[in-house]
Amino acid sequence: MSAQPVQPVHLDSGAPKTAPAPDARPFKPALVKTVFRGVAPMHVSRAAARAAGAVTRTVLTEIIDGARRAAAEEARPKLLPRDLIAAIDRNVELEVGTQWYVRSPTFRGLLGVRYDAEGAVVPTPRRSESRRPSAAAGAHRFEAGVRRLLRSQGATAVPALVRDLDGIASVFLTDLARDAAMVVREGGVKRFGAVILVMPGQAPPPPSVQGPHDPPTRSGDRRTVGGEDVLSATAMQLFGNIRERALAAAQEVI
């Protein structure tokens, strides 16, 4: 295998786009900025806040849509936690916000018991272990947006599933903010790459030309997270068709 620079994402690839929900911004810019500032003490531009909110909305919409299809197979109108698991099992692109999985009863049984290097059982993290609010501890802030998204999709969910969607949204947006802050600090996308599978005896393909949202350097200052930084972070966090749709949604609001 040969590592290549981060590949550009072309928005004209023909991938279908997710239709905007009636409530176009369930994750408000003020909430997005709060999450970003909890990660790094940087100014967050309006374009960056709108873009990050649009990306998170797109990801959660895709997850809810997958869960709805799983529930429809059993002729159930209300979504259950097992529908979330089914959606992720069927589409690996939806496996985001993974730090939430160790905290949620929905996923805990699937992960099994975890052990440290000395063979001791690793306890499930608790919210009270840190004085600084974590992405999981702050998940309740996303409940209103999650419920608006559910309504816009014509779906209802049990409280346990709403809690899981809250947590996934919170952890995903925190990871997105962390990568965007890294792009700002390093002046662009530098150390992240993609892995290309190459058959024995086959020469690796030449690296492609950088695209508009994966620039080698950035022109902004090192104190402000901009919309282009969120696009670069999105390209790191997501892959496949969901990345195409998330980037398209973000570019529409920048």
N, C-alpha and C positions, 0 to 999 in steps of 0.2 A: 504494500500500500504506500502511496505517496501523498504527503500533505500538501495542499495547495492553499493559496490565500483565500480569504472569504470571498465566495462567489457572489456576483451581483444578482439581484432578483429583478427580472424583467416583468413589468406590469402588463405588457402586451402579449403575454403567453397564452391568452385565451382561457385562463382559469375562471370559473364562474365566480361572481361576486355575491356576497351576502347582501340581501336587500336591507336598507336601513330600517331600524325599528321605529314605530311611531314616536317613542320618546328617544330622540336622537342622541342624547347624552345622559344615560342612566348613571354613569360615573362622572360626577361633576368635577370641573377643573379645580375647585378649591380642595376637594378630597384628594385628587391626584397630586397636587402640590404638597399637601401634608405628608403623603407617603414619600415623595421624592426628598423632601427636606429631612425626613427621619433617617434617610440613608446617607445623605451627604449635605453639608451646609453650603448649598449652591443656590443661586437664583434659578428659577424655573420659568421659562418664557410661556406666554399664553399658547403659542403654537405647540410647544412640547407637552403642555398639560392636555390640550385637546387631542393631540396625536396619541398619547398614552391611554387616554380614556377611550378613544375609538378602537385601539388595538385590544384593550381588555374587553370591551363590549363585543367585538367580533369573536374573540376566543370563547367567551361565556355563551354567546348565542349558538356557536357550533356545538358546544357541550350539551346545552339544553336541547338542541335539535336532535342530537344523537340519542339522548335519554328519552325524548318523546317517541322516537321510532321504536325503541326497545319496549316502552310501555304499550304502544299501539299493537304490538304483536300479541300482547296478552289482553287486549281490549280494556285497558285500564286508563281512566282519564287523569288520575293523579300520579305524579312521578314519585318513585321510591328510590332509596339509596342504591338498590341493585341495578336500577336503570342507568345510574351514573357509571357503575362498574362496567356494565355491558357496553355503554357508549365508548369508554376508553379502551376496552378490550378489542372492539371492532375497528377502531381508528387510532393508531399509535400517535398520530399528529395531535390528538387531544390530551396527551399525557403531559400536562403542565402543572406548575405549582406543586411539585412533588414533595416539598418539605411539609406540606399539610398532611400527607398520607399517614405519617407516623403518629399524628395527633388525633386522627379521626377513627372512631369505632368502625366506620364503613370499610376502611382499608386495613385496619390493624390485623385482622385475622388473615388477610392475604399475605402480609409481609412476614408473619411468623415472629419468633423471638429473636431479638438481636443481641449479639455478644460483643464485648470489647476485646482488645488484644490479649487480655489475661484470662478470657473465658467467662467473665462475669456478665450477668444479664444487664443490658442497657435499659434503664427505666424509661417509660414514656415521658417526654418533656411536659412540664407543667407551666402554666402561665405565671405562677408566682416565683419561678426560679430566677428571673431577671427583673431588675428594677426598670430597665428600659423596655418599653412596649415592643414586642416583636410583631412580625407580620401576622402570625397566628393569633396573638393576643388581640390585635386590632381588627380581626376579621369582622367583628360585629358592625363596623362602620360601613360595610358594603351591603348590608341586608336590604336597605331601601332600593339600591340599584338592582340587586338581584331580583327582587320581587317585581320591579318594573319590567325587567327583561322577561320574566316568566309571563307576566300579563300580556306583553307585546307579542309573545309567541302563542298565546291562547292556552297556556299551560298552568297547572297548579301542582304544588309539591308539598310533601310532608315536611314538617320542621327540620327533621334530620338532614334532608337533602338540601334545604335552604342553607343550613349551617355549613354543609360541605361546599356548596357553591360560593358562599361567603369566604371560606378559608382559601379555596383555590384562587379566587379573584385577588385576595389580599396578598398571598404569597407570590403569585405571578407578577402583579404590578410592582411589588417590592423588588423582585429579581430584575424586572425591566428597568426600574429606576437605578439599580446597582450597576447594570451594564451601561446604561446611558451615562452615568457619572464617570465610569471608567473610560468611556470614549472621550469625554471632556478632558479628564486629567491627562490622558495619553496623547491627546491631540489627533485622534482618529482611530480607526480599526487597524491594529498592528499585529497582535499576537494570536488572534483567533483564526482558525483555519478549518477547512473541510477535508474530510478523508475520502479519497477516490479509490475504489476497488479496481485493481489492475490484474489481468490474467498473466500467468507466467510467460515471460518472453515478449510481453506487450509493452510498448513504450507508453508512459503516462501522457495524457493529453496536455497540451500547453495551457498555462494559466490564462484565463479569459481577462479581457479588459475590465477594469473597475467600473461599476455602475454609479449612478447619481446618488444612491443612498448608502453606498459602501465606499466612501472616499478614503484614500490613503492618509490624507490630512484634513483638518477642518480649519475653517477660516475664523470661527468665533473665538471669544476669549475663554480662559480656563476657569471662569467663575459662573458661567451661565449654561444651563442645559437647554439646547434648542431643539426644534422639530427634527432636524436632520440627525441629531444624536439619538432621538427616540427611534427613528427609522433604522439606524444601524443596530441599536439594541434589539429591535424586533427581529432583524435578520439573524441575530445570534440565538435568540430564545426559541424561535419557531422554525419549522421547515415544511416543505411540501405545499399543498394547495392552501392550507390555512395561513401560511406565511404570506402567500400572494394576496389573499383576501384582506388580511390584517394591514398589510402595507398599503393596499389600495384605499382602504377605509381611512387610514392615517393621513395619506396624502390629500384626501378630499377636504380635510379640516385644517390643514396647515396653511 
